[in-house]
Amino acid sequence: MSNDHVTEDGTRKVVVVGAGLAGVRTAEELRRAGFDGEIVLVGAEEHLPYDRPPLSKDVIRGERENTTLRPREFFDEQRIDLRLGVAVESLDAAARTVVLVDGTSLGYDELIVATGLRPRRIPGLPELAGVHVLRSVEDSVGLRADITPGGRALIVGAGFIGCEVAASLRACGMDVVLVEPQPTPLASVLGTEVGTFVERLHTAEGVDVRSGVGLAELRGEGRVTGAVLGDGTKIAVDLVVLGIGSVPVTEFLEGSGIELDNGVVCDSVGRTSADHVWAVGDVASWQLPDGGRKRVEHWTSAGEQAAVLAKALLGAGGDRAAQVPYFWSDQYDVKIQGLGAVSAQDTVHVVRDDGRKFLVYYERDGRLVGVVGGGLPAQVMKTRAKIAAGAPIEEMLAPTS
């Protein structure tokens, strides 16, 4: 077996597969932690690594073009070898080698999988122009080009992406129909109580929200012109956005012996079931303190995991990833923010609701496990320590003197 993964001066070589936020942050954290070996960052897209949250907001609305995370000079200065526009085809964990789709073989001492997600599709739908998913900058620019003020958009799926796109398309002057099979928007992640607040927000902005119904059929010749919903309702549409969730990009790991289960199975610092292979970000299912595992698809967690993984890879130890995850979603003039690993199955306590802004506590086994607020950033953020400590819910709900 060749030893091409060892650099000339004997230092190690790290290959990071996936040039999104998690991959870039991991490369940065390795340098910050003192790693002086070779770093190769492989990305399937041709663009410099870029930030994805603005794609459903600023980029769609035409308010921002460039969401690049770091300029080319940064990668040169940090001696990070960028290999862009080429995906990984396979992994040989025993030989410590990855093969790229262009036939290039890369040896490594340590491999970090940060390949992220790809949007789900609905099987059986016809291939029609005007039907969009949203993950890449091309997706966002393509959707923006289809926007026609006064036209009608159908958004299928009222998760975070669907809700943000609905808000953006309303801001661009489109009529919007938002359909969601769950009882409310965001019901599967934040529960129906918060979902009701979010639905109210969109309805107030003129969105036609139809909960409890999905998409049955798309119609059109060459380009989409209509849709049939699950309840038989027929509507004319000018564009369609499918926002029904995403799946981890792990196909290249099949047959590698690495354990997969809705993502790459990891311990609490990102180690996989194969020696010298790690995973970070949306694709990684990290072990939780309670022994369970979860993929956390939030922007801030990618950076937190990257710092933990880099230290562990270098043998420095250190803390686990933050136990109080943070997430946010910008919809109209309301920033929805959340702290904690909230679940739709938690008991919900509405602390404040003024018709647009709201604050909700999530209780599990008598303890505060999370807080979600709309338009109330200070009230959300000040609960972080209480969530970390698992404060009794009675303490949080007790009237202040």
N, C-alpha and C positions, 0 to 999 in steps of 0.2 A: 504494500500500500504506500502511495506517495505521501510525502510529508509537506505538501505544498501549502498547508494552512499555517505553517510556522514561518514568521518573518525572518529576514536575514540576521537581525540582531537578537533573535531568540525570543522576542516578545510575542504575545498571543495575537491571534486574528479573530475578530468578532464580525460575523455577518448578521445584519439586521434585515429581515425580509418584510417589507412593508414600509413605505415612506410617507405615511400619514403622521398625525400628531404623535401617536404613541411611539412610532419608530424614531422620529426625529428627537423627541424628548429623551428617549433611552440613549441614543448616541451622545446627546449633550451631557446627560448625567454621567455616562462613562468617562468622558473627558473631565468633567467637574470633579469626579471622584479620584482622578489621578491616573486613569488608564492611558498608557502611552503606546499601546500596540496599534495594529491596523484595524480600522473600522470601515466596512463596506455596507452601504445603505442601498438596498435594491427596491425599486418602485415600479409597479406595473404601468403607471401613468407617465406621460412624457413631461408633464409640468414639474417645476420645482415644488417640493412639498408645500401644501397649502392648508389653510384652516377651513373646515367644513361648515360650522354653524352659520356663517353669513350667507351660505348658498341659498337657504330657504327664506332669507329676509333681504338684506341689502343688495345682493347680486341679482335676485329676481326683479327687484324694483328698479334696477338700473342705477342705484346709488353708489355702487362700489364695483370695481372691476378686478382689483388685485387683492387676493387674500393670502399671498405667499407668506409662509411662516418665517423663513430666513432667506436672505439674498445668497446668491451663488458664492460670494466672497466669504460668507460665514463658513460654509462647508470646506472651502479651500483652506481657510485659516485654521480650522479645527482638524484638518487632515482626515476628513470624512469623504471617502471615495463614493460618489454618487453614481449609481447605475440605474438610469431612468428609462422608462418606456419598455421594460422587459419584466415579465412575470416569472415566477418560479414554477417549474413543471413538476419536480419531484425531489424527494429527500432520501438520502441513504445515511441513516443515523449511525450505522456501524462504521462506515467509511468517513463519516463526518464531511459529507459533500452534498451540495445542492446543485441541481441542474436547472438552468434557465431555459425558457422557451426558445431562445435563439441558439441553443446547443452549448452555451458556455457552462463549464463546470467550475464551481467555487468550493474550495476546501475551507474549513473553518475549525477553530478551536472551540468557539462557543457560537451557537446559533440562537437568534432571538426572533420569534415569530410575532409579527405585528401587522398581519394582513387585513385586519378589520372585517368589514361586513359588505354584503351586496344586497340590494333591494330584492324583496320577494316579488314574484310575478304571479299572476292569476292564470293557471293552466287553461288552455282552450280559447283564450281571447284571440281575435284576429289581429294580425300585424297591420295597424293603421297609423298613419301620420296623425299627430295631435295627441297621442297617448304617451304620457311621460312618467318616468320614475325620477327620483332625486337622490343622487349620491355624489356625483362628480361635478366639476365645474362645467363640463360640456353639457351635462343634464340641465344645470341651472340656466346656462346661456340659451340652450335650445328651448326651454320652457318660456323664458323671457321673450324670445322671438315670436312665440305663438300667442302672446297676450294681445287681446283686442278689447279696448275699453268699450263697455256696453255689451260685450259678448258674455256667454255663459260658460263657466267652468264647473266640472264635476270633480270633486275630490273624494276618493274612495279611501276611507280610513282616517279616523280622527284621533290619531296619536299625536305626538309632539310635532312631527314633520307635517302631517296633514293639517293640523291647526295653524302652524306657522305659515304654511303656504296659503291657506284660506285667508289669513290676515293680509298677507302680501298681495294677493290677487284682488282683494277688496280695495286695498290702497291704490291699485292700478286701475280701478274703475270697472272691474268685471263683476257680473252677478255670479255668486258662488253657491253651489249646492254641495253640502258636506254630508256624506253618508257614513254611518258607523254601525256595524252589526251589534256592538255592545249597547247597553242601555243608555250610556252617555259617552261623550268624548272622554278620552283618557281613563275610562272606567277600569280597564284591565291593569293599569299601573298605579293610579292614584285613588281608585274607588269612585263610587257613583256620587257621593256627596260633593267632592271637589269637581267631578265631571259635570255636575249640574251647574256649578258656578261658571265653569268654562263654557258650557253650552249657552248660558245666559249672556256671557260676554260676546260671543259670536252672533247670537240672535240680535243683540242690541246694535251690532254693526251692520246688520242687513244680510247676514249669511242665512241661507235656508238649511237649517240643521235637521237631518232626518236620522234619528237614532233607532236602533233595533232593526235596521235593514241594510242589506249589502247590495253588491252589484251582481246582476245575473247575466247581462249580455251587453255587448257594444255593437253598434251598427254604423255602417258607412261603407263607401266604395273608395278605397285608397286612403281616405281621410275620415276620421271619426265625425259623425254628425248626430248621433243619438245614443241613448243608453236605456236599458230596461233594468229596473231595480228588482230586488228580490220579492217585493210585494206586487209586482206586475206593472208598476208605474212606468210610463214611458216619458222621457224628457229629451228635448233637443239640446245638444251641447256643441261648443266650439273647441274645447280641449278637455282632456281628462288627465288627472294626476293620480297615480296609484301610490298610496302611502300606507301599505299594509304590513310594514315591518321589514326586517332584514335578517339575513342568515350569515353565520360566520364563514369566512373564506378559508376552508381547510382541505379542499380537494387534493392539493398537492401532498398532503400528509397521509392520505389513505395508502395503506400497505407499508407504511414506515414503521409500524409498531408503536407509534405514539398514541396514547389513549385520547379518544375524542368522545365528547358527550355534550352536544349543543355548544361547540367550541372546543378549545384545547384545554384538557384537564390539567390544572396546576396545583402546586401547594401554595402556602401563604406568601411566598416571595417570588412566584413565577416559574419555579422548576416544573418541567413536564415529566412524564414517565420515562423519558429517554435521557441518558446522561448527556450533559453539555447542550441540551436544547431547552429553551425558555420561551415563555409567551407573555405578551403584555397587551393591554388595551381591549378594544371591543371583542376581539377574537378569543380572549383568554378567560377561562372560568377558574378564578382563584378561590382557594379554600378560605372560608370565613372562620372567625373565632369559635362559632358554635359547631364547627365540623362540616357544615354544608358548603356548597360551592355556588358561585354566581358570576355571571358575566355582568359587568357594570358598564353600561353604554353612556357614560357621562364624560364630558370634556375634561373636567378637573381630575377625575380619577386616573386618566391616562398619564398625566404628569406625576401624580403621586405614586402610581405603580412603577413608573420608570425609575424614580429615585430609589425605591426599595429594591428593585431588581438589580440595578447597577451595583449597589453596595453588596448585595448577596453574591453576585457573580464574581466580584473582586475579593470576596471573603471578608468584607468589612462588617458584616452583620448590620444591625440597626433595626429600626422600628418596622412594623408591618405598614401596609397602606392605611390611610386614614380610615378610622372606623365610623366616621360621620360623613358619608358621601354628600356632595353638594351638586345640585343641578339647577338649571334655569331654562326658561323658554320665553322669548319675547313675542307677545301677541298684542297688536295694536299699541296702546300706550301703557299696557300693563305688563310688568315683568313678573312672571310666575317663577318663584324660587322654592326650592325644597332642600331640607337637610335630613339626613338619616336614610336608612334602608327601609323606606315605607313600602307597605303592601296593601293591595286592595282588600285583603282579609282583615286588616287591622280595624280596631274600633276607632271611630272618628269623632272628635269633639270640635264643633264649630265655635271658635273663640270670638271671631269678629266677622261681620258681613254687612257692608253698607250698600249693597246692590251692585257694586263693581269690584271694590277691593275686598279681600277676605283673608282670614287667618285660621288655620286648622291644625289641631294637634292629633297625632296618631298614637294610639295606645295599644300595647301588646302585653298581656300578663300583668296588667296594673302599672306598667312603666311607660314613660314617654320614649318612643322610638323614632319619632320624626315629626317635622313641622313643614307645612306647605302654606305659602302665602301668595297672594296676588296683589302687587302694588304696595307691599309693606316690607321693604327690605330690612329695615332696622329691627322690626319685631321678629322676623325670621332668624336673622343672624345671631341675635343675642341668646338664642336657645341652644347654641352648639354645645356648650359645656353641660347643660342639663341633659341633652340627648346622650352625650358621651358617658355621663354618669348613670344613665338609666333612672332618672328622677321619678319618684312616684307620681302618677298622674294627678292624685289628689292635691299634691303640693303645687302642681302647675295650675290647677283650676281653682285653687283657693283664692277668695277675693283678697285684694291687697288693701292694706289699711291706709 
